Amino acid sequence: MLCRMKLLLALLAPIGALKMELTDTNFKKSLEGKNAFVFFQAPWCGHCRKLQPEWDQMAKLFADTPNVIIGQVDCTGSGQGFCGENGVQGYPTLKLWKDGRMQDYNGGRDFNSLKREVERKLDPRPACSLESKDACKPEDRVILEESEKMSKAERAAKIKEVQQEIQDAKTQAAELEKKAKKLAESLDLIKAGGQAVEKVEQLLDDADWRAQCEGRTCIVAFLPHIYDDGAAGRREKIQVLDQVMRETKKDGKSVGFLWSQGGDQFEMEEVLGLQFGFPAVIAVNFGKGRFGVHRGTFDKDSISQFLTSLSRGGTPLAPWPASAKAGKAEAWDGKDAVPPSEDL
């Protein structure tokens, strides 16, 4: 509604896209003079397979859009170098190139969200205005035509009316934000006292998970697949969790710490909205039926701050989905994994 009001105030007052397979050898030349939306993926990645139909649909839609590339990169094959140069650490990763400059995409992974991103950033069309009526939606065109018929006095009165509606909407939004903050404070996920677990455990099944987290908050880290991070990278991240665990124990907080390999709990990751990549960290309290998602970097200070924010009601919380259950997972043997062979 605010957007419509602002539009009313405003009224009153380039050669076709293609889903291109990008590789280490062709990406620089392919992106010259073009904007691009690029999907970095791995063939074994479950989230990537889920995203693929949406990506194909979008590429087809923009097949005739000037100067835009809808690209795709296999980070386990001919695009390994390209992925490394652009800081790709998990899958799927989406990035935009606008006028030669790269930026991360962290929005929705559904077709409509992807489509809007291309239209908004890579393929801007004329804005709806008196001079560009063809760019208007039908309902906005009605506003245009009505404004053209108004006298100067009527237009001034309408502007004042809409400005007041905008102010009222902002006031209501501020009041709702205060109520939400008080609700978050009342949830108080972190409990003082008790004993912290002595080891960061791997999440292997739902029953074990709930037993370890009974009566307290648990931090669960979804780490990159062993093919991406290797044994050394995984140990490093588990060590970060261990450091945070020891710190919380010293502070007298009862918090459980677990980790899971990204993709092992594919269905649960989907339900929790963790498609933005790994590592991803959540806090969950089954007794209260609430969870929160860590939005910062994966390091000791950032995760510790996440816990502090939870205890003070500063982190948005959501109801724990009843369908979010952990499936059986294979225990990690502490070794590197040999990537699956690919058919030539």
ChimeraX attribute file (.defattr): number of C-alpha atoms within 10 A of each C-alpha:
attribute: neighborCount
match mode: 1-to-1
recipient: residues
	/A:1	9
	/A:2	13
	/A:3	9
	/A:4	13
	/A:5	16
	/A:6	15
	/A:7	16
	/A:8	19
	/A:9	17
	/A:10	13
	/A:11	18
	/A:12	20
	/A:13	9
	/A:14	9
	/A:15	12
	/A:16	13
	/A:17	22
	/A:18	21
	/A:19	21
	/A:20	16
	/A:21	17
	/A:22	22
	/A:23	21
	/A:24	16
	/A:25	12
	/A:26	12
	/A:27	16
	/A:28	11
	/A:29	9
	/A:30	16
	/A:31	19
	/A:32	12
	/A:33	12
	/A:34	19
	/A:35	24
	/A:36	28
	/A:37	25
	/A:38	23
	/A:39	24
	/A:40	24
	/A:41	26
	/A:42	19
	/A:43	13
	/A:44	14
	/A:45	16
	/A:46	18
	/A:47	23
	/A:48	19
	/A:49	14
	/A:50	14
	/A:51	17
	/A:52	15
	/A:53	13
	/A:54	16
	/A:55	23
	/A:56	15
	/A:57	14
	/A:58	21
	/A:59	22
	/A:60	13
	/A:61	13
	/A:62	20
	/A:63	17
	/A:64	14
	/A:65	16
	/A:66	15
	/A:67	18
	/A:68	27
	/A:69	26
	/A:70	25
	/A:71	25
	/A:72	21
	/A:73	23
	/A:74	18
	/A:75	25
	/A:76	17
	/A:77	13
	/A:78	15
	/A:79	21
	/A:80	16
	/A:81	14
	/A:82	21
	/A:83	21
	/A:84	11
	/A:85	9
	/A:86	12
	/A:87	9
	/A:88	19
	/A:89	18
	/A:90	23
	/A:91	26
	/A:92	24
	/A:93	23
	/A:94	22
	/A:95	18
	/A:96	23
	/A:97	19
	/A:98	18
	/A:99	13
	/A:100	13
	/A:101	9
	/A:102	14
	/A:103	13
	/A:104	13
	/A:105	16
	/A:106	12
	/A:107	12
	/A:108	14
	/A:109	19
	/A:110	14
	/A:111	15
	/A:112	11
	/A:113	11
	/A:114	19
	/A:115	18
	/A:116	13
	/A:117	17
	/A:118	19
	/A:119	12
	/A:120	11
	/A:121	15
	/A:122	22
	/A:123	18
	/A:124	10
	/A:125	10
	/A:126	12
	/A:127	12
	/A:128	18
	/A:129	18
	/A:130	17
	/A:131	9
	/A:132	11
	/A:133	16
	/A:134	13
	/A:135	15
	/A:136	17
	/A:137	10
	/A:138	11
	/A:139	9
	/A:140	18
	/A:141	18
	/A:142	11
	/A:143	16
	/A:144	20
	/A:145	13
	/A:146	11
	/A:147	20
	/A:148	12
	/A:149	10
	/A:150	13
	/A:151	10
	/A:152	11
	/A:153	9
	/A:154	11
	/A:155	17
	/A:156	13
	/A:157	12
	/A:158	17
	/A:159	20
	/A:160	12
	/A:161	12
	/A:162	17
	/A:163	15
	/A:164	12
	/A:165	15
	/A:166	17
	/A:167	12
	/A:168	11
	/A:169	13
	/A:170	13
	/A:171	12
	/A:172	11
	/A:173	11
	/A:174	11
	/A:175	10
	/A:176	11
	/A:177	12
	/A:178	10
	/A:179	10
	/A:180	15
	/A:181	15
	/A:182	12
	/A:183	14
	/A:184	19
	/A:185	17
	/A:186	12
	/A:187	16
	/A:188	16
	/A:189	27
	/A:190	22
	/A:191	14
	/A:192	14
	/A:193	12
	/A:194	13
	/A:195	14
	/A:196	19
	/A:197	18
	/A:198	12
	/A:199	14
	/A:200	20
	/A:201	17
	/A:202	21
	/A:203	27
	/A:204	21
	/A:205	15
	/A:206	14
	/A:207	13
	/A:208	12
	/A:209	19
	/A:210	17
	/A:211	9
	/A:212	18
	/A:213	21
	/A:214	13
	/A:215	16
	/A:216	21
	/A:217	26
	/A:218	24
	/A:219	25
	/A:220	23
	/A:221	26
	/A:222	24
	/A:223	24
	/A:224	23
	/A:225	22
	/A:226	20
	/A:227	14
	/A:228	19
	/A:229	17
	/A:230	16
	/A:231	17
	/A:232	12
	/A:233	15
	/A:234	20
	/A:235	13
	/A:236	12
	/A:237	20
	/A:238	20
	/A:239	15
	/A:240	17
	/A:241	25
	/A:242	20
	/A:243	16
	/A:244	22
	/A:245	25
	/A:246	16
	/A:247	15
	/A:248	20
	/A:249	19
	/A:250	12
	/A:251	11
	/A:252	15
	/A:253	20
	/A:254	22
	/A:255	28
	/A:256	26
	/A:257	25
	/A:258	23
	/A:259	21
	/A:260	23
	/A:261	23
	/A:262	25
	/A:263	20
	/A:264	19
	/A:265	21
	/A:266	17
	/A:267	16
	/A:268	17
	/A:269	19
	/A:270	14
	/A:271	15
	/A:272	17
	/A:273	11
	/A:274	19
	/A:275	23
	/A:276	18
	/A:277	20
	/A:278	21
	/A:279	20
	/A:280	23
	/A:281	22
	/A:282	18
	/A:283	24
	/A:284	24
	/A:285	23
	/A:286	18
	/A:287	13
	/A:288	15
	/A:289	15
	/A:290	18
	/A:291	23
	/A:292	21
	/A:293	20
	/A:294	20
	/A:295	13
	/A:296	13
	/A:297	12
	/A:298	18
	/A:299	14
	/A:300	18
	/A:301	13
	/A:302	15
	/A:303	21
	/A:304	17
	/A:305	14
	/A:306	22
	/A:307	22
	/A:308	15
	/A:309	15
	/A:310	23
	/A:311	19
	/A:312	17
	/A:313	21
	/A:314	16
	/A:315	20
	/A:316	17
	/A:317	20
	/A:318	14
	/A:319	13
	/A:320	17
	/A:321	13
	/A:322	8
	/A:323	10
	/A:324	15
	/A:325	17
	/A:326	21
	/A:327	15
	/A:328	13
	/A:329	15
	/A:330	11
	/A:331	11
	/A:332	14
	/A:333	8
	/A:334	12
	/A:335	11
	/A:336	15
	/A:337	14
	/A:338	9
	/A:339	11
	/A:340	8
	/A:341	6
	/A:342	7
	/A:343	4
	/A:344	3
